[in-house]
Structures are given as C-alpha cells and as structure tokens.
C-alpha cells in the first residue's frame, strides 16, 4: 500500500501557499510563459524553489543546465548561487531563450549565466575536451527525452564527487508505469529510470514532484 498522500489541486495549492516564496521576477516570468503554446514545458514554482534549495545545500558554484526554455529553472538556481556562481545553460532556441535573457538581466543574474545555443551534446563534449571533468557541482536535465542518457553520462563526468544531477519529467504523467504506452519519449524515459536504478556510480531517488524529478548524487 502506498504511504504517499494523494495530491489533488486543493492540496497542491496549500503546498504552494505554505512553502513557496516566489520573487516577483520569477512570478512574472512564469506568468508570461503560461501564455505560450508550449507552456506545459515550464516547471512549477515549487520545483524551482526546490532546485534553488538543493543548490544551496550542496554549496553549488558551477552548474549546468540542459534545456533552458524561457529560463525559469536557470533563474531559480542563479538566484540561489553565490556572487561568483556560474551556470552553463544549453538550449537550441533563440526565440525562447530571448525571454530568458530579459528576465536574467532584470534579476541581475545575467552575468552568472553563460547561454550556449546549439546541440547540448556538442556543448558538453566541448567542456569535457577542455578538461572540465569533475569541476561542476550541479546539473539539471530537462530537454529532449531521447537524449537524456547521453546528457546524463556527460554531466556525470563533468560533476565532482558529491555533485548532484536532477532530471525532470521522469514520471511522464505516469506513463512510464504503463507498459501499453510505447511512445518514443516514454520508452526513452523508462530506459533512463532503469539505467539510473542500476547505476552504482550514484545514489539515486525518484521523487513525485511535478512530473517526476530524479536526483542522482555522484559517489
């Protein structure tokens, strides 16, 4: 029997109202993003705050983000970083990241975020080629699901021991637990979940936060 409380909309609102402390700049970014056709790609305010807390808990200074969209997650983490903190943010969309740039600048954290436009695998491979392995503290993966394992393997190499990777969408609206669903993204996410469960290089926890968040701590 599950020991987890069932979170309906009423309880979710209670959670947000009694835990989330969303700065005005993040609120306005979230509300602007909600008007976009792809708004469902945005993480919630509770998840953004959780990621900022994780960054603080591990003393993160150097971070990687794979999949920026309009910048809510990167802004949440950047606001939690110390003054000398840095995020290398990977995305392929000039249109969506233009919104992110506006809010990063308004929040005064644009100097902390190095946006790299182009395929993230190439960006991560370039970092490894330049000797950056083991030099990052935190990574967030929230991009095309078919490449999750490729992103994960590269981020794991880039992280220091004790560093943390967060992977988004790992429950995929519950479809990962429905064998009849054989869509490409669902199959890819199942493969990710299976691989991380078996991976002895990490400590792992899959959390029912948002659409599912997996935390992987590098041993």
Long-range contacts (C-beta under 8 A, 24 or more apart in sequence): 4-208, 7-208, 15-46, 16-44, 16-45, 16-46, 19-46, 19-49, 20-45, 20-46, 20-49, 21-49, 22-48, 22-49, 23-79, 23-107, 25-75, 25-103, 25-106, 25-107, 26-72, 26-75, 26-76, 26-79, 28-103, 29-70, 29-71, 29-72, 29-75, 29-99, 29-103, 30-72, 32-70, 32-99, 33-69, 33-70, 33-72, 33-99, 36-70, 38-69, 38-96, 41-69, 41-142, 42-69, 42-70, 42-72, 43-72, 43-73, 43-142, 43-168, 43-210, 44-210, 46-209, 46-210, 47-73, 47-168, 47-209, 47-210, 47-213, 48-72, 48-73, 48-75, 48-76, 49-76, 50-209, 50-213, 51-76, 51-77, 51-80, 51-140, 51-166, 52-76, 52-77, 52-79, 52-80, 53-80, 54-138, 54-164, 54-166, 54-215, 55-80, 55-81, 55-137, 55-138, 56-80, 58-137, 58-138, 58-162, 58-163, 58-164, 59-137, 60-85, 60-137, 60-138, 60-164, 61-85, 61-86, 61-137, 62-86, 62-135, 62-136, 62-137, 62-138, 63-87, 63-88, 63-136, 63-137, 63-138, 63-139, 63-140, 64-88, 64-89, 64-90, 64-124, 64-136, 64-138, 64-139, 64-140, 64-155, 64-158, 65-89, 65-90, 65-139, 65-140, 65-142, 66-90, 66-120, 66-124, 66-139, 66-140, 66-141, 66-142, 66-143, 66-151, 66-155, 67-91, 67-120, 67-140, 67-141, 67-142, 67-143, 67-144, 67-168, 68-93, 68-96, 68-97, 68-100, 68-115, 69-93, 69-96, 69-100, 69-142, 70-96, 70-97, 70-99, 70-100, 70-103, 71-97, 71-99, 71-100, 71-101, 71-103, 71-104, 73-140, 73-142, 74-100, 74-104, 74-113, 75-100, 75-103, 75-104, 75-107, 75-109, 77-138, 77-140, 78-104, 78-107, 78-109, 78-112, 78-113, 79-107, 79-109, 81-109, 81-112, 85-112, 86-112, 86-113, 86-114, 87-112, 87-113, 87-114, 88-114, 88-116, 88-123, 88-127, 89-113, 89-114, 89-115, 89-116, 90-116, 90-118, 90-120, 90-123, 90-124, 90-143, 91-115, 91-116, 91-117, 91-120, 91-143, 92-117, 92-118, 92-119, 92-120, 93-117, 120-147, 120-151, 121-147, 121-150, 121-151, 121-154, 124-151, 124-154, 124-155, 124-158, 125-154, 127-158, 128-154, 128-157, 128-158, 132-158, 133-157, 133-158, 134-158, 134-159, 134-160, 134-161, 135-160, 136-160, 136-163, 137-163, 137-164, 138-163, 138-164, 138-165, 138-166, 139-163, 139-164, 139-165, 139-166, 140-165, 140-166, 140-167, 140-168, 141-165, 141-166, 141-167, 141-168, 142-167, 142-168, 142-169, 145-169, 145-172, 145-184, 145-185, 145-188, 145-189, 145-192, 146-184, 146-185, 146-188, 148-188, 148-189, 148-192, 149-188, 149-191, 149-192, 149-195, 152-192, 152-195, 152-196, 152-216, 156-201, 156-202, 156-216, 156-218, 159-218, 160-218, 161-218, 161-219, 162-217, 162-218, 163-217, 163-218, 164-215, 164-216, 164-217, 164-218, 165-202, 165-215, 165-216, 165-217, 165-218, 166-213, 166-214, 166-215, 166-216, 167-192, 167-196, 167-213, 167-214, 167-216, 168-210, 168-211, 168-212, 168-213, 169-211, 169-212, 170-206, 170-211, 170-212, 170-213, 170-214, 171-206, 171-208, 171-211, 171-212, 172-211, 172-212, 173-211, 176-212
